[in-house]
Amino acid sequence: MKEAAGSGGPLGPGVGASADGRGLIRRRRRRWVRYGAAVVGVVALGIGVAGWVVYAKLDGNIRPDDAAAAELERYARERPTSLVKDAQNILLIGSDSRSGDENRKYGRDSGTERSDTTILLHLAAGRRSATAVSLPRDLMVDVPGCLRPDGKRTEPMFAMFNYAFQTGGSACTIRTVEKLTGVRIDHHMVVDFSGFKDMVDAVDGVEVCLKEPIDDKAAKLRLPAGKVTLDGEQALGYVRARKSLGNGSDTDRMDRQQRFLGALVNKVQSNDVLLNPVKLYPLLDAATSSLTTDPDLASLRGLYELVRGLRDIPTEHVQFLTVPRESYVYNANRDQLVEPEAEKLFERLRTDAPVVVSQEIPTNSAPAESGDHGPFGSRAAGPAASGAVSPTPPAPTFRGNTAAEDGCG
């Protein structure tokens, strides 16, 4: 068959091609689409790999507390049960361990560690509120027999609260708190000195308001009065200092810790840290690198499920208080619970009832005909007249503050 002049073959300039070159354009367009798809695929793969690497790093930072889980399982029958579905109680333990390069400068490593700060965090069902209750380390409590690191078991004893962590670690602390409060602990976290500092630095410091200048040589802390942004090292000194700040009491120190945590919550929420991956990663890396948790929380997925319900709680519903306490009758340097106020608080946590806090405790203008009130709570008076319907008594009020309250007020 005779080829047409200028043709590319027996059927002219290519099957399906047009004489004006549109076929060539379509071929080039398809080629660029294929190249573009390949580039997009490579980028997506790179993002996916990078995301997996980040996830794996953060996930691998967290240390599961398998030993505590095994010990708690051993005593499962004696532990209290959860009364309200979806409410959760998390024990936050600040360890004063001196082990590791970053922590060694805070003192000699004696081979043991104590709970420098312990907070019982109650998350209400539906995550309508969060209530953080500080437990004094000098509180005299019944510590059960616990498993020591050397494999031996201790005898039950009446001792300071932080003896539980020193003797039997987080499992012993959890069992002590459950025995004290009747509150089931669902999860726990242990954070050391360096982790606390790194978290503060990860959010570019936390602002506090100081009524007086601070010059504390022991804490290596020198700060002016007024609004001050603390970096991690300064923040650690601020929340740990005891004898040189305030009245030197552990109660004053816990109040200072609570105000600082409230300021930290404000900083995280106001900067949208939880919704910004660029800001969130340093915080997560700092937190997870120093975190030991129960196995159920020892993964990013577990932590995410926990944090997801917290990010929408208004700061005015994030509350801080110290368990009602007073000087121990036999030793003014120790603490004991104030009853029945402490039991009222524990009952509200067990039943997920609202907890009301105020920096100033209201007092009744007249003695109550029924019920009672003390320095940490109050109840309404009885009916005014015989036969009157008794109103529902208001929730007892405990001395404390919320994350929304400005420490400069």
Disulfide bonds with the S-S distance in Angstrom:
Cys146-Cys172 2.08
Cys209-Cys408 2.29
